[in-house]
């Protein structure tokens, strides 16, 4: 949380290279779930995930991907 996408990508690639050099297996899952949760009440979602046993870091990863997002579209100079 609080890291730029470039920093996260760099850290991910560095870790992948380290695993490859150490001949370790790599499993990588990437998903942009933010749009999937736009229509849900986030508080209810978090409560249900908590009841299912999803807590701590996994829940925080989901929470950070569905809150505080913004999008900017630039077309011929005007910003929307």
C-alpha positions in Angstrom: 0.0 0.0 0.0 1.3 3.5 -0.8 3.7 2.2 -3.5 3.8 3.3 -7.0 2.9 0.8 -9.8 6.5 1.1 -11.1 7.9 0.2 -7.7 5.6 -2.8 -7.3 6.5 -4.0 -10.8 10.2 -3.6 -10.0 9.9 -5.5 -6.7 7.8 -8.3 -8.4 10.3 -8.7 -11.3 13.2 -8.7 -8.8 11.6 -11.4 -6.8 10.8 -13.5 -9.9 14.4 -13.2 -11.0 15.6 -14.3 -7.6 13.3 -17.3 -7.6 14.5 -18.3 -11.1 18.1 -18.0 -10.1 17.4 -20.2 -7.1 15.5 -22.7 -9.3 12.4 -22.2 -7.2 8.9 -22.5 -8.5 6.9 -19.4 -9.2 3.1 -18.9 -9.0 2.0 -15.4 -9.9 -1.6 -14.2 -9.9 -2.6 -10.8 -11.1 -6.1 -9.4 -11.2 -7.7 -6.0 -11.4 -10.8 -6.6 -9.3 -11.7 -2.9 -8.7 -14.4 -2.7 -11.3 -16.0 -5.9 -10.2 -16.7 -4.4 -6.8 -18.0 -1.0 -7.8 -21.6 -2.0 -7.4 -21.3 -3.8 -4.1 -21.6 -2.3 -0.6 -17.9 -2.7 0.5 -18.7 -2.9 4.2 -21.0 -5.9 3.6 -18.4 -7.5 1.3 -15.7 -7.2 4.0 -17.9 -8.6 6.7 -18.8 -11.6 4.5 -15.1 -12.2 3.6 -14.2 -12.0 7.3 -16.9 -14.6 8.1 -15.4 -16.9 5.4 -12.0 -16.6 7.2 -10.4 -14.1 4.8 -8.6 -11.8 7.2 -5.4 -9.9 7.6 -3.2 -9.3 4.6 -5.5 -11.0 2.0 -8.4 -8.9 3.1 -6.3 -5.7 3.1 -5.1 -6.5 -0.5 -8.8 -6.8 -1.6 -9.7 -3.6 0.4 -6.8 -1.6 -1.2 -7.9 -2.7 -4.7 -11.5 -1.5 -4.3 -11.1 1.7 -2.4 -9.6 5.1 -3.2 -9.4 4.5 -6.9 -9.6 7.3 -9.5 -9.3 7.4 -13.2 -8.3 10.2 -15.5 -9.0 10.2 -19.3 -7.0 12.7 -21.4 -8.3 13.4 -24.9 -6.8 16.3 -26.9 -5.7 18.1 -23.8 -8.9 18.5 -21.8 -8.8 16.4 -18.6 -12.1 14.7 -17.5 
